[in-house]
Amino acid sequence: MANPSTAEKRAAFRRLHESGCFVIPNPWNAGTARYLEGLGFKALATTSSGYAHSQGVADGAQTLDEVLTHFRDIAAATALPVNADFEGGYSEDLGKMAENIVRCVETGVAGLSIEDSTGEARNPLYDFDTALARVKAARKAIDQTGSGVVFTARTEGFIRGRPDLEETIRRLKAFADAGADCLYSPGIKTRGQIEKTGKAVAPKPINFLNSGAFGFTVKDLADLGVRRISVGGTLARVAMDAFIKSARGIAEQGTFDSFDGVISNAELNNFFGVRRKTP
């Protein structure tokens, strides 16, 4: 069977948002994307932090061209639809942001997200009117491509030092009314917060960021009304954490105990070899 076309991936991604609950894990390179696909996940999402750290830079330090190349590589590596973490659209100017969104769509992704974070410590969020204008501009830019790309609008207060649930809900409702297909407020953690944000934008779907051991199962989150569950850069940090602990053991204790029980080279070769041969 031939791999699905970009249009087919986008249609499949949109259908996933119509009912039920699905996990959208976050790979940071082609290998992790292919392995996650092999585990049976239905869609993937990029992680700005995971990719940045794998390249030896801080989250947010990469150029637009670097990020777009990464999106293209991930989208091409898998038969699954991919959602792009497009941060703030890589421009404060609405016209330039719209141009960048068109370029993002051209990478072959099935969805993209735009956030209301400014990147400034003193003023971490765009004011309400500016944030709403950016969502409207993003919606228009996507529509003009005729691509069917799923648009997720994010409000970042809970991870940018502005954990105000009422303001978060006000923004999510406004973003939903402005045409966002999916709503996302990373950093909320409690059942009450999840239920309130979900009900506020219903029937539109919400994405929940499960970036820690919060005690929720997929079923728990589905019962709370979550449609989409992402993990952000957490899988990438798990991998980096294992690498750091192993390397420290060698450097500081001169031991190699951390190598015990790791997956074999032959097993990985077999997996990726089979994946490569799949028509």
C-alpha positions in Angstrom: 0.0 0.0 0.0 1.3 3.4 -1.0 1.9 6.0 1.7 -0.9 8.5 2.1 -0.8 11.8 0.3 -0.4 15.1 2.2 -4.1 15.7 1.6 -5.0 12.3 3.0 -3.0 12.9 6.1 -4.7 16.2 6.6 -8.1 14.7 6.2 -7.2 11.9 8.7 -6.0 14.5 11.2 -9.2 16.5 11.0 -11.3 13.3 11.5 -9.3 12.5 14.7 -10.6 15.8 16.2 -14.2 15.0 15.6 -14.8 12.4 18.3 -13.0 10.3 20.9 -9.6 10.9 22.4 -6.2 10.3 21.0 -2.6 10.7 22.1 -0.3 12.8 19.8 3.2 12.1 21.1 6.1 14.4 20.1 9.1 13.0 18.3 12.2 15.2 17.7 13.8 13.5 14.7 13.0 11.0 11.9 13.9 7.9 14.0 11.6 8.8 16.9 8.8 9.7 14.5 9.1 6.3 12.8 9.3 4.4 16.0 6.2 6.1 17.4 4.4 5.3 14.2 5.4 1.7 14.7 3.8 1.7 18.1 0.4 2.4 16.6 -0.2 6.1 17.3 -2.5 7.9 14.9 -0.8 11.2 14.7 2.4 13.0 15.8 3.4 16.5 16.9 6.7 18.3 16.7 8.3 19.7 19.9 10.3 22.9 19.6 12.2 22.2 22.8 13.0 18.6 22.0 14.3 19.5 18.6 16.2 22.5 19.8 18.0 20.6 22.6 18.9 17.8 20.2 20.7 20.4 18.2 22.5 21.9 21.2 20.6 25.2 21.5 17.9 26.5 23.8 14.2 26.3 22.9 13.3 29.3 20.7 16.9 29.9 19.5 16.4 28.3 16.1 15.8 30.2 12.9 12.6 30.0 10.9 14.4 28.2 8.0 15.8 25.6 10.5 12.4 24.9 11.9 10.7 24.7 8.6 13.3 22.2 7.4 12.7 20.2 10.5 8.9 20.1 9.9 9.5 18.9 6.4 11.8 16.2 7.5 9.4 14.9 10.2 6.4 15.1 7.8 8.3 13.1 5.2 9.6 10.5 7.6 6.1 9.1 8.6 2.8 8.1 7.1 1.1 9.8 10.0 -0.3 13.3 10.1 2.1 15.7 11.9 1.1 18.8 13.9 3.7 21.6 13.8 4.6 23.5 17.0 4.9 26.9 15.2 5.4 28.9 18.3 4.4 32.5 17.7 4.6 32.3 13.9 8.2 33.7 13.9 7.1 37.3 13.5 5.3 40.0 15.5 4.1 41.5 12.3 0.7 40.0 11.2 1.5 40.1 7.5 4.9 38.4 8.0 3.4 35.9 10.4 0.8 35.0 7.7 3.5 34.5 5.1 5.4 32.3 7.5 2.3 30.2 8.1 1.9 29.7 4.4 5.5 28.4 4.3 4.7 26.1 7.3 1.8 24.7 5.4 4.0 24.0 2.4 6.2 21.7 4.5 3.5 19.0 4.4 2.2 19.2 8.0 -1.4 18.4 8.8 -1.8 20.9 11.6 0.0 23.9 13.2 -0.3 25.8 16.4 0.1 29.5 17.1 0.6 30.8 20.7 0.1 34.1 22.4 3.6 34.2 24.1 5.8 37.2 23.3 9.0 35.7 24.5 9.6 38.7 26.8 10.0 38.1 30.5 8.4 41.3 31.6 5.4 41.0 29.3 5.1 37.3 28.5 1.7 37.4 26.7 0.4 39.6 24.0 -2.5 41.7 25.2 -6.0 40.2 24.6 -6.8 42.3 21.5 -3.4 41.6 19.9 -3.5 37.9 20.7 -7.0 37.7 19.1 -5.9 39.6 16.0 -3.0 37.1 15.6 -5.4 34.2 15.8 -7.7 35.8 13.2 -4.7 36.4 10.9 -3.5 32.8 11.3 -7.0 31.5 10.5 -7.2 33.6 7.3 -3.7 32.6 6.2 -4.5 28.9 6.5 -7.8 29.3 4.8 -6.2 31.1 1.9 -3.9 28.0 1.3 -7.0 25.8 0.8 -5.0 23.1 2.6 -7.4 21.9 5.3 -4.6 22.2 7.8 -6.0 22.0 11.4 -5.4 25.2 13.3 -4.7 25.0 17.1 -4.7 28.3 19.1 -2.7 28.3 22.3 -2.7 30.6 25.3 0.4 30.3 27.4 -0.4 32.0 30.7 0.1 28.9 32.9 3.6 28.3 31.6 4.7 31.9 31.3 4.1 33.1 34.9 0.5 34.3 34.3 -1.6 31.4 35.7 -5.1 33.1 35.5 -7.8 30.5 34.7 -10.5 33.1 34.0 -8.2 34.9 31.5 -7.2 31.7 30.0 -10.8 30.7 29.4 -11.6 34.2 28.0 -8.8 33.8 25.5 -9.7 30.3 24.6 -13.4 31.2 24.0 -12.4 34.1 21.8 -9.9 32.0 19.9 -12.6 29.4 19.3 -15.0 32.1 18.1 -12.3 33.4 15.8 -12.0 30.0 14.0 -9.5 27.9 15.8 -10.1 24.2 15.2 -8.5 23.1 18.5 -7.8 25.0 21.7 -4.8 24.5 23.9 -3.7 25.9 27.3 -0.5 24.2 28.3 0.3 24.1 32.0 -3.2 23.5 33.4 -3.0 20.4 35.6 -6.1 19.8 37.7 -9.4 18.1 36.9 -11.2 21.3 37.6 -9.1 23.3 35.2 -9.4 20.7 32.5 -13.2 20.4 32.8 -13.7 24.2 32.8 -11.6 24.9 29.8 -13.1 22.0 27.9 -16.7 23.1 28.6 -15.9 26.7 27.8 -15.0 26.0 24.2 -17.2 23.0 23.5 -18.0 21.5 21.1 -14.5 22.4 19.8 -11.8 20.0 21.0 -9.1 20.8 23.5 -5.5 19.6 23.7 -4.1 18.7 27.1 -0.4 18.7 27.7 0.5 15.7 29.9 4.1 16.7 30.5 4.5 15.2 34.0 3.3 12.4 36.2 0.0 14.0 36.9 -1.8 10.7 37.7 -4.1 10.8 34.6 -4.6 7.9 32.2 -5.8 8.4 28.7 -9.2 7.2 29.9 -9.3 9.7 32.7 -8.6 12.5 30.3 -11.1 11.3 27.8 -13.7 11.2 30.6 -12.8 14.8 31.4 -13.6 15.8 27.8 -10.1 16.0 26.4 -9.9 15.2 22.7 -6.1 15.3 22.1 -3.3 14.5 24.5 0.3 15.7 23.8 3.5 15.3 25.8 5.5 18.2 24.5 9.2 17.9 25.0 8.9 15.3 27.7 9.8 12.2 25.7 12.8 14.1 24.4 13.8 15.0 28.0 13.4 11.4 29.1 15.9 10.4 26.4 18.2 13.3 27.3 17.9 12.4 31.0 18.9 8.8 30.4 21.9 10.0 28.3 23.1 12.5 30.9 22.8 10.0 33.7 24.7 7.3 31.7 27.4 9.7 30.6 27.8 11.0 34.2 28.3 7.5 35.4 31.2 7.0 33.0 32.7 10.4 33.6 32.3 10.5 37.4 32.4 6.9 38.6 34.1 5.2 35.7 31.3 2.7 35.5 29.1 1.4 32.6 26.3 0.0 34.6 23.7 2.1 32.8 24.3 0.0 29.6 22.7 -3.0 31.2 19.5 -4.1 29.5 19.4 -1.4 26.8 17.8 -2.1 23.5 20.2 -3.8 21.1 21.7 -2.5 17.9 20.3 -5.5 16.0 16.8 -4.8 17.3 16.9 -1.2 16.1 18.4 -2.2 12.8 15.6 -4.7 12.3 12.9 -2.2 13.1 14.2 0.5 10.9 15.1 -1.9 8.2 11.6 -3.3 8.1 10.1 0.2 8.2 12.3 1.3 5.3 11.2 -1.6 3.1 7.5 -1.0 3.7 6.1 0.2 0.4 
